[in-house]
Amino acid sequence: MKKILYIESSPRKDRSHSINVTNKYIEKIKASGDIEIKKIDLWNYDLPEFDGDMLNAKYAAISGSEASAPENNAWAKVIEIFNEFQDADHYIFSVPMWNFSIPYKLKHYIDIVTQPGLSWSYSPEDGYSGLMTGKEATVIYASGDGYGEGTGFESYDLQKPYVTLWLTFIGFEKIESFIADRTLFEPEESEARALKS
């Protein structure tokens, strides 16, 4: 059975274009085989603050030094969330554009799961290496306007380049994208175009 983790990052739910397109995509893949889908709604998910103890635990992991008991407790939360994240074969992300980038809840989640020894490693000889290898990702993007090639607004798009860079950094090699753009102006057409692209 193929395990799929769906990470939803829009709070608009049935009014969200990224969620609407993702739901249509999921309907298609459900018909294609034996799959199990787990959903994480980041707006109803307990994301701990990445604060002092957690940050100190991260640097203890990087340097190989011993962490304090409060730091180890904070790091245990990171490991719990990461273990849930890494337990999939295929990942689906629905990502609306917010102020040219991604929603802060998704950034918060990324900051928690992107940790040394968990999703990436570093050595002086080899540099950075992603540890999330052998996995696939599908990213459904939505934006109110168009920022693609030839629009003259390519540099405004910090959404798709960031998500692609992050996934590549942690080891994903197969990443497919669907884009629903100009949702402010032609919402139904933009959703229909996305899955045809």
C-alpha positions as CSV (number, residue, x, y, z in Angstrom):
1,M,0.0,0.0,0.0
2,K,1.3,3.4,-1.0
3,K,1.3,5.9,2.0
4,I,0.4,9.5,1.1
5,L,0.7,12.5,3.4
6,Y,-1.4,15.5,2.4
7,I,-0.3,18.7,4.0
8,E,-3.0,21.4,3.8
9,S,-1.9,25.0,4.4
10,S,-4.9,27.2,3.6
11,P,-7.4,28.3,6.2
12,R,-10.1,29.1,3.6
13,K,-11.2,25.4,3.2
14,D,-14.1,25.2,0.7
15,R,-13.2,28.7,-0.6
16,S,-9.6,27.7,-1.2
17,H,-8.4,27.2,-4.8
18,S,-5.4,25.3,-3.7
19,I,-7.6,22.9,-1.7
20,N,-10.2,22.6,-4.4
21,V,-7.6,21.5,-7.0
22,T,-5.9,19.2,-4.5
23,N,-9.2,17.5,-3.8
24,K,-9.7,16.9,-7.5
25,Y,-6.1,15.5,-7.7
26,I,-6.7,13.2,-4.8
27,E,-9.9,11.9,-6.4
28,K,-7.9,10.9,-9.5
29,I,-5.2,9.1,-7.6
30,K,-7.6,7.2,-5.4
31,A,-8.9,5.5,-8.5
32,S,-5.4,4.5,-9.5
33,G,-4.5,1.9,-6.9
34,D,-4.2,0.8,-3.3
35,I,-3.3,3.9,-1.3
36,E,-3.6,5.3,2.2
37,I,-4.0,9.0,2.7
38,K,-3.3,10.9,5.9
39,K,-4.1,14.6,6.1
40,I,-2.4,17.3,8.2
41,D,-4.4,20.5,8.4
42,L,-1.8,23.0,9.6
43,W,-4.6,25.3,10.9
44,N,-5.7,22.6,13.3
45,Y,-2.4,21.1,14.2
46,D,-0.3,21.7,17.4
47,L,2.9,23.3,16.2
48,P,5.2,24.1,19.1
49,E,7.1,27.3,19.1
50,F,10.6,27.0,17.8
51,D,12.0,28.9,20.7
52,G,15.0,28.9,23.1
53,D,15.1,25.2,24.3
54,M,14.2,23.8,20.9
55,L,16.8,26.0,19.2
56,N,19.5,25.2,21.7
57,A,18.7,21.5,21.2
58,K,19.1,21.9,17.5
59,Y,22.6,23.5,17.9
60,A,23.5,20.8,20.4
61,A,22.6,18.2,17.7
62,I,24.7,20.1,15.1
63,S,27.8,20.4,17.4
64,G,27.5,17.0,19.0
65,S,27.3,18.5,22.5
66,E,25.0,17.4,25.3
67,A,21.6,19.0,25.6
68,S,19.9,19.9,28.9
69,A,16.8,18.0,30.1
70,P,14.4,20.9,29.0
71,E,16.2,21.0,25.6
72,N,15.8,17.2,25.2
73,N,12.1,17.6,26.1
74,A,11.7,20.3,23.4
75,W,13.6,18.2,20.9
76,A,11.4,15.2,21.6
77,K,8.4,17.2,20.2
78,V,10.5,17.9,17.0
79,I,11.2,14.2,16.6
80,E,7.5,13.3,17.1
81,I,6.4,15.7,14.4
82,F,9.2,14.6,12.1
83,N,8.5,10.9,12.5
84,E,4.9,11.6,11.4
85,F,6.2,13.6,8.5
86,Q,8.7,11.1,7.2
87,D,6.3,8.2,7.4
88,A,5.0,8.4,3.8
89,D,6.0,7.5,0.2
90,H,4.3,10.4,-1.6
91,Y,3.6,13.9,-0.3
92,I,0.9,16.3,-1.4
93,F,1.1,20.0,-0.5
94,S,-1.7,22.5,-1.2
95,V,0.0,25.9,-1.1
96,P,-1.7,29.2,-1.6
97,M,0.5,32.3,-2.2
98,W,0.5,34.8,0.6
99,N,2.3,38.1,0.0
100,F,4.3,36.5,-2.8
101,S,5.4,33.6,-0.5
102,I,3.8,30.8,1.5
103,P,1.5,30.8,4.6
104,Y,3.3,31.2,7.9
105,K,1.8,28.0,9.2
106,L,3.5,26.1,6.4
107,K,6.8,27.9,7.1
108,H,6.5,27.0,10.8
109,Y,6.0,23.4,9.9
110,I,8.9,23.4,7.6
111,D,11.1,25.0,10.3
112,I,10.2,22.1,12.6
113,V,10.8,19.2,10.3
114,T,13.9,20.5,8.6
115,Q,16.5,19.4,11.2
116,P,20.0,18.1,11.2
117,G,20.2,14.3,11.5
118,L,16.5,14.0,10.6
119,S,15.8,15.5,7.2
120,W,19.3,16.6,6.3
121,S,23.0,16.0,7.3
122,Y,26.3,17.9,6.8
123,S,29.9,16.8,6.6
124,P,32.9,18.9,5.6
125,E,33.7,16.4,2.9
126,D,30.3,16.1,1.3
127,G,28.5,19.3,2.3
128,Y,24.8,19.1,2.8
129,S,22.9,15.9,2.0
130,G,19.1,15.5,2.1
131,L,17.9,12.4,4.0
132,M,14.4,12.3,2.6
133,T,15.4,10.2,-0.4
134,G,13.3,7.9,-2.4
135,K,10.1,9.9,-1.9
136,E,7.9,11.9,-4.3
137,A,6.1,15.2,-3.9
138,T,3.1,16.8,-5.6
139,V,2.7,20.5,-4.9
140,I,-0.6,22.3,-5.8
141,Y,0.1,26.1,-6.0
142,A,-2.5,28.8,-6.1
143,S,-2.1,32.5,-6.6
144,G,-4.4,35.5,-7.2
145,D,-2.4,36.7,-10.2
146,G,0.0,35.3,-12.7
147,Y,3.7,35.1,-12.0
148,G,4.9,32.6,-14.6
149,E,7.5,32.9,-17.3
150,G,6.7,35.8,-19.7
151,T,4.5,37.7,-17.3
152,G,7.2,40.2,-16.3
153,F,6.4,39.4,-12.6
154,E,8.6,36.3,-12.3
155,S,10.7,37.9,-9.5
156,Y,7.6,38.3,-7.4
157,D,7.2,34.6,-7.0
158,L,8.9,33.5,-3.8
159,Q,6.3,30.7,-3.4
160,K,7.3,28.0,-5.9
161,P,11.1,28.6,-5.8
162,Y,11.1,28.3,-2.0
163,V,9.1,25.1,-1.8
164,T,11.1,23.5,-4.6
165,L,14.4,24.5,-2.9
166,W,13.3,23.2,0.4
167,L,12.1,19.8,-1.0
168,T,15.3,19.4,-3.0
169,F,17.4,20.3,0.1
170,I,15.9,17.6,2.2
171,G,16.4,15.0,-0.5
172,F,13.3,14.9,-2.8
173,E,14.2,14.1,-6.4
174,K,10.8,13.7,-8.0
175,I,8.6,16.9,-7.6
176,E,5.6,17.6,-9.7
177,S,3.7,20.9,-9.7
178,F,0.2,22.0,-10.6
179,I,-0.5,25.8,-10.7
180,A,-3.8,27.5,-10.4
181,D,-3.0,31.2,-11.0
182,R,-5.1,34.3,-11.7
183,T,-7.7,33.0,-9.2
184,L,-8.8,36.5,-8.4
185,F,-9.8,37.0,-12.0
186,E,-10.9,33.7,-13.5
187,P,-11.2,31.3,-10.5
188,E,-13.1,28.4,-12.2
189,E,-10.9,28.5,-15.3
190,S,-7.7,28.6,-13.2
191,E,-8.7,25.5,-11.2
192,A,-9.6,23.7,-14.5
193,R,-6.3,24.6,-16.1
194,A,-4.2,23.5,-13.1
195,L,-4.7,19.8,-13.5
196,K,-4.2,20.0,-17.3
197,S,-0.8,21.6,-17.0
